[in-house]
Amino acid sequence: MTWMDVLEAVRKLSEAGEFTAPDLAKEARIKKGEKSTADQIASAWLGKFCRWGYVIRKGTIPGQKKWIRMYEITKFGREFTPKE
């Protein structure tokens, strides 16, 4: 799975509004790693996408054990296309 595949999943999720890392893990079909859950891997992708300007943090919602961050795609994240 490439980063662009994950960004495409973010774009699809964003059509419904704000989303979380668990939402992204399901949409992108991210598999559990050796030491990380699928949700943790999706959260790491979202952290990168925040630094790159593709998504922004929009607050938190209560989860089962801790708070879960909500994200929203930016105009740049919606329109970005990689160069050949």
Backbone bond lengths (Angstrom), bond angles and torsions (degrees), N, CA, C in turn:
res aa  C-N    CA-C-N  psi(-1)  N-CA   C-N-CA  omega(-1)  CA-C   N-CA-C  phi
1 M - - - 1.449 - - 1.528 108.73 -
2 T 1.307 116.09 129.07 1.465 120.86 179.25 1.527 109.96 -95.32
3 W 1.335 115.17 167.51 1.464 119.39 178.85 1.519 110.57 -65.02
4 M 1.332 117.20 -29.72 1.463 119.97 179.96 1.537 110.43 -69.72
5 D 1.337 117.18 -33.54 1.472 120.63 174.85 1.527 110.35 -61.92
6 V 1.326 116.08 -41.41 1.461 120.74 179.32 1.529 109.70 -67.16
7 L 1.333 117.44 -40.89 1.464 120.61 178.33 1.528 110.69 -63.58
8 E 1.320 117.83 -38.29 1.467 120.68 176.55 1.533 110.68 -62.48
9 A 1.328 117.25 -38.63 1.464 120.68 176.58 1.521 110.46 -64.81
10 V 1.330 117.30 -39.47 1.465 121.72 176.91 1.530 109.62 -61.53
11 R 1.328 116.64 -43.87 1.467 120.49 179.32 1.523 111.25 -60.38
12 K 1.321 116.50 -41.73 1.467 120.02 179.14 1.536 110.83 -65.66
13 L 1.335 116.15 -43.62 1.471 120.36 178.54 1.513 112.02 -62.27
14 S 1.326 116.38 -36.82 1.462 120.56 -174.20 1.523 112.61 -68.40
15 E 1.317 117.78 -15.51 1.463 120.26 178.21 1.526 111.03 -62.43
16 A 1.332 116.31 -28.67 1.464 121.39 179.69 1.531 111.86 -91.39
17 G 1.332 118.17 -3.31 1.466 121.35 179.84 1.513 111.46 114.90
18 E 1.321 115.65 -141.53 1.461 120.96 -178.05 1.526 110.10 -72.46
19 F 1.343 116.24 156.57 1.462 121.26 -177.01 1.523 109.52 -147.85
20 T 1.329 116.22 168.63 1.464 122.86 -178.64 1.530 109.62 -121.15
21 A 1.326 116.39 172.14 1.465 121.49 176.10 1.535 111.22 -61.41
22 P 1.347 119.81 -43.21 1.461 118.33 176.74 1.535 112.73 -60.54
23 D 1.337 116.87 -35.60 1.468 119.92 175.94 1.526 110.09 -61.75
24 L 1.338 116.04 -44.14 1.461 120.69 -179.63 1.525 110.74 -65.58
25 A 1.322 117.55 -40.54 1.468 120.69 179.53 1.531 110.98 -58.21
26 K 1.322 116.30 -40.56 1.467 120.29 178.63 1.519 111.62 -70.87
27 E 1.330 116.83 -46.39 1.462 121.44 -176.56 1.529 111.82 -64.60
28 A 1.338 116.94 -41.66 1.459 121.65 -177.59 1.532 112.07 -86.74
29 R 1.325 116.49 -3.98 1.469 122.54 -178.13 1.531 111.40 55.12
30 I 1.324 114.68 47.02 1.459 120.85 179.07 1.524 108.01 -74.67
31 K 1.317 115.19 131.35 1.465 120.74 -178.27 1.527 110.74 -94.24
32 K 1.316 115.20 153.51 1.463 122.40 178.04 1.523 108.49 -60.35
33 G 1.325 116.50 137.87 1.457 121.72 177.22 1.512 111.07 -89.88
34 E 1.327 114.83 -174.25 1.465 120.31 179.75 1.530 111.23 -65.88
35 K 1.352 115.79 -39.85 1.462 119.62 -177.77 1.521 113.29 -123.13
36 S 1.333 118.16 -1.32 1.465 121.71 -175.31 1.517 111.26 -126.17
37 T 1.327 115.23 149.58 1.457 119.69 174.42 1.530 108.75 -80.42
38 A 1.313 116.60 165.88 1.467 121.19 177.60 1.524 110.32 -61.67
39 D 1.334 117.31 -37.98 1.464 121.36 178.50 1.531 111.46 -63.90
40 Q 1.330 117.32 -38.76 1.461 120.77 178.82 1.530 111.12 -67.40
41 I 1.322 117.01 -38.21 1.464 120.92 178.29 1.526 109.56 -66.61
42 A 1.336 116.81 -43.19 1.466 120.65 177.72 1.525 110.48 -62.78
43 S 1.321 117.20 -38.87 1.459 121.34 178.36 1.526 110.96 -63.42
44 A 1.321 116.77 -38.77 1.469 120.46 177.68 1.528 110.53 -64.28
45 W 1.341 117.20 -41.48 1.467 120.24 176.08 1.523 110.49 -60.44
46 L 1.314 116.89 -43.92 1.465 120.02 -179.24 1.522 111.39 -65.36
47 G 1.323 117.46 -34.52 1.460 120.70 175.46 1.522 111.12 -62.58
48 K 1.334 116.32 -43.06 1.468 120.28 176.04 1.518 110.89 -63.42
49 F 1.321 115.99 -45.06 1.462 119.68 -178.36 1.527 111.41 -63.80
50 C 1.338 117.71 -30.94 1.476 120.60 174.37 1.524 109.86 -65.10
51 R 1.333 116.12 -46.26 1.474 119.74 179.60 1.523 111.48 -63.52
52 W 1.311 117.48 -34.27 1.463 122.12 -178.65 1.534 112.13 -82.45
53 G 1.330 117.15 -10.96 1.461 120.68 177.52 1.521 115.00 89.38
54 Y 1.329 118.21 13.81 1.465 121.64 -179.68 1.522 112.63 -83.73
55 V 1.340 117.01 -30.95 1.466 121.81 178.85 1.524 109.02 -135.61
56 I 1.333 115.90 162.31 1.467 121.55 173.86 1.522 108.79 -129.44
57 R 1.318 115.84 154.02 1.465 121.18 176.96 1.524 108.40 -79.98
58 K 1.329 116.18 137.09 1.470 120.86 -176.58 1.522 113.29 -121.56
59 G 1.306 118.58 17.70 1.456 120.38 179.57 1.513 111.42 120.87
60 T 1.324 115.48 -166.44 1.462 120.87 -178.08 1.518 110.22 -136.92
61 I 1.328 114.43 159.46 1.463 121.86 172.53 1.521 107.72 -131.46
62 P 1.325 118.69 152.16 1.466 119.36 179.59 1.526 110.51 -71.18
63 G 1.332 115.35 136.16 1.463 121.88 175.64 1.509 110.03 -107.72
64 Q 1.323 117.31 -168.32 1.454 120.90 -179.87 1.529 112.07 -68.72
65 K 1.343 116.43 -43.46 1.460 119.58 -178.09 1.522 112.84 -113.52
66 K 1.325 117.21 -28.61 1.458 120.80 -178.99 1.523 109.66 -152.13
67 W 1.319 115.98 177.55 1.454 121.07 -179.18 1.532 110.29 -73.24
68 I 1.334 116.28 147.15 1.461 122.19 179.35 1.525 108.18 -116.95
69 R 1.328 116.34 131.32 1.463 120.74 179.78 1.522 111.45 -76.35
70 M 1.327 114.23 144.25 1.464 122.35 173.81 1.525 107.62 -102.88
71 Y 1.323 116.25 145.67 1.466 121.74 -179.22 1.515 109.78 -129.26
72 E 1.330 114.13 159.12 1.462 121.58 176.18 1.530 107.25 -140.38
73 I 1.317 117.17 140.92 1.457 120.78 180.00 1.532 109.79 -76.08
74 T 1.321 116.35 148.34 1.458 121.45 177.40 1.532 109.23 -95.57
75 K 1.308 115.54 169.30 1.467 120.02 176.14 1.528 109.97 -60.13
76 F 1.334 116.43 -41.12 1.459 121.54 178.32 1.529 110.90 -60.93
77 G 1.332 117.71 -42.70 1.457 122.08 179.22 1.513 112.43 -65.87
78 R 1.329 116.12 -32.73 1.465 121.23 179.46 1.533 111.73 -73.10
79 E 1.335 116.03 -36.28 1.461 120.07 -171.88 1.517 115.44 -101.43
80 F 1.332 119.00 -9.96 1.454 121.65 -175.18 1.527 111.86 -63.01
81 T 1.321 116.16 134.94 1.471 121.92 171.02 1.519 107.20 -132.24
82 P 1.332 117.95 130.30 1.465 119.59 -178.12 1.536 111.71 -69.48
83 K 1.306 115.02 150.11 1.474 120.30 176.49 1.515 109.52 -77.62
84 E 1.276 116.30 150.99 1.491 121.02 178.61 1.509 110.83 -67.48
